[in-house]
Amino acid sequence: MSPRYRSGSTSAGTVIAVIADVMAVILGLWILMYLLDANRANDLVRFVHDAANWLAAWSRDLFTFDEEWARVVFGYGLAAVVYLFVGHAVAGRLRRH
């Protein structure tokens, strides 16, 4: 394998890992904002909530706990963990090749 190709796969792995981290941070930030009862009329809070809803569309209603805070923590938290796990697994695989 040429050094140039190997460097490209390392860069791609880094980009994927960073994207996974950013996605997890957005989801974690929404969980924190929800738990701290952030002002939902605020533009930043609305942006984070909308982005987190989009990222966790597949998991946010997965759990049916009686307490809403538990649904938020587990639904959005699961998405964050999956994105981190998958993103870093793919990045690690690209870096090895």
Disulfide bonds with the S-S distance in Angstrom:
none
